[in-house]
Amino acid sequence: MGSRELVLARVRAALADVPRDEAPEDFPVDRDYLDAHATGSPAEVADLLADNLADYRAVVHRCSAAELPGLLARLLAEHRSGDVAVPPALPGDWLADSEGVRVLTDDGSLTASRLDRVDSVVTACAVAVAETGTIVLDAKPDQGRRLLSLVPDHHICVVRPEQVVASVAQALRRLDPSRPLTWISGPSATSDIELDRVEGVHGPRTLEAVLLAD
């Protein structure tokens, strides 16, 4: 008997005394367990997110919504960004102060080769997890296709206050599992057997997270 047959045989044996008309929903599972370790006010949870993002070598910025256009303009200028790719529904006022940049709105026609030649990409996000320092994109119109955030070397991602949650469990309750989810914890990085870290292999070499204040 192979491993597969052995496992299936054990499953059948375990279910041998279960009536055929019995369904899993007949026995609801008690899920009153702790779903987050981080506690505190929303500001404290946002501080934890900032700390953990920084631990993963993301560059973290904090500002108000009114200050956002000016901050984005400064970040793009510091990166000497000429071509900047954005998703189709990025709020128009976000780049209102970014003079001298060429904004390329991704309508689905930007190829990987073209995106590889842009200097930066600016997106929103779906949710951000404080305990793990993770930003999640779900390909909605203000975030764009997965290609948009993975090919360019410099990614600026804006996180609104209401999108910050404490734990992965809380994040999952907000996300649609049928959507293409991209979970980002810092800039793309990998290491070889000698543990030499190389960034930018599977995605952006530089991740800048902008956390908006209430």
Residue pairs with C-beta under 8 A, 6 or more apart in sequence:
1 9
35 167
35 169
35 170
36 131
36 165
36 166
36 167
36 169
36 170
37 131
37 166
37 167
38 44
38 45
38 48
38 130
38 131
38 166
38 167
39 166
40 48
42 161
42 164
42 214
43 214
45 130
45 164
45 165
45 166
46 130
46 161
46 164
46 211
48 130
48 131
48 166
49 128
49 129
49 130
49 133
49 159
49 164
49 211
50 60
50 62
50 209
50 211
51 133
52 130
52 131
52 132
52 133
53 60
53 133
53 135
53 186
53 209
54 60
54 133
55 133
55 186
56 133
56 185
56 186
56 187
57 186
57 187
57 189
57 199
57 207
58 133
58 186
58 187
58 207
58 208
58 209
59 206
59 207
59 208
59 209
60 208
60 209
60 211
61 71
61 75
61 208
61 209
61 210
61 211
62 210
62 211
62 213
63 71
63 210
63 211
63 212
63 213
64 212
64 213
65 212
65 213
68 94
68 158
68 210
68 212
69 93
69 94
69 95
69 96
69 97
69 98
70 97
71 210
72 94
72 95
72 97
72 98
72 122
72 156
72 210
73 95
73 97
73 98
73 99
75 156
75 208
76 84
76 98
76 101
76 119
76 120
76 122
76 156
77 98
77 100
79 119
79 120
79 154
79 206
80 119
81 101
81 119
81 120
81 154
82 100
82 101
82 102
82 119
83 101
83 102
83 104
83 117
83 118
83 119
83 120
84 95
84 98
84 101
84 102
84 103
84 104
84 118
84 119
84 120
84 121
84 122
85 104
85 105
85 106
85 110
85 115
85 118
85 120
85 121
85 122
85 148
85 152
86 95
86 103
86 104
86 105
86 106
86 121
86 122
86 123
86 144
87 105
87 106
87 123
87 124
87 141
87 142
87 143
87 144
87 145
87 148
88 105
88 106
88 107
88 141
88 144
89 140
89 141
89 142
90 105
90 122
90 123
90 124
90 142
91 124
91 142
94 122
94 158
95 101
95 103
95 122
104 110
104 114
104 118
106 115
106 144
106 145
106 148
108 145
110 147
110 148
112 147
112 151
115 121
115 147
115 148
115 151
115 152
116 151
116 152
118 152
119 152
119 153
119 154
120 152
120 154
120 155
120 156
121 148
121 149
121 152
121 154
121 155
121 156
121 204
122 156
122 157
122 158
123 137
123 142
123 143
123 144
123 148
123 149
123 155
123 156
123 157
123 158
124 140
124 142
124 143
124 157
124 158
124 160
125 135
125 136
125 137
125 143
125 157
125 158
125 159
125 163
126 136
126 137
126 138
126 140
126 143
126 163
126 174
126 175
126 181
127 135
127 136
127 163
127 164
127 165
127 171
127 174
127 175
128 134
128 135
128 136
128 159
128 163
128 164
128 165
128 209
128 211
129 135
129 136
129 165
129 166
129 167
129 168
129 170
129 171
130 164
130 165
130 166
130 167
131 166
131 167
131 168
132 167
132 168
132 185
133 185
133 186
134 168
134 171
134 183
134 184
134 185
135 157
135 159
135 183
135 184
135 185
135 209
136 171
136 175
136 181
136 182
136 183
136 184
137 143
137 146
137 149
137 157
137 181
137 182
137 184
138 175
138 176
138 179
138 180
138 181
138 182
139 145
139 146
139 179
139 180
139 182
140 179
143 149
146 180
146 182
149 155
149 157
149 182
149 184
149 203
149 204
150 182
150 188
150 202
150 203
150 204
152 204
153 200
153 204
153 205
153 206
154 204
154 205
154 206
154 208
155 203
155 204
155 206
155 207
155 208
156 208
156 210
157 184
157 207
157 208
157 209
157 210
158 210
158 212
159 209
159 210
159 211
159 212
160 212
161 211
161 212
161 213
161 214
164 211
165 171
165 174
175 181
184 203
184 207
186 207
187 199
187 200
187 203
187 204
187 205
187 206
187 207
188 199
188 200
188 201
188 202
188 203
188 204
188 205
189 197
189 198
189 199
189 200
189 201
190 197
190 198
190 201
190 202
191 197
191 198
192 198
199 205
